[in-house]
Amino acid sequence: MSSDTDVSLSSYDEDQGFKLIRKAREAPFVPIAMAGFAAIAACGSYKLKSRGNTETSVHMRVAAQGFVVGAETLGVNEKYFKKIYMEMQKN
């Protein structure tokens, strides 16, 4: 390896827990989407196990995916409107 291509390892020294906390602060809708998906998937798994109804499983899967897409859309919109608001404050 050549010395002029050294990469700073400061970003690699970060613990997984701290990295998750930092990412959650940067994009708060991502952990919300993950938690919602996990909750809906767990509920669907429990209903499938207890009843064996595959139709309920399909509806729960679609609901979980819809929750994640909705949360991510809200996150993107929040970031976009925050950027517009900051630009309006400058003018």
Buried (B, 14 or more C-beta within 10 A) or exposed (E): EEEEEEEEEEEEEEEEEEEEEEEBEEBBBBBBBEEBBEEBBEBBEEBBEEEEEEEBBEEBEEBBEEBBEBBBEBBEEEEEEEEEEEEEEEE
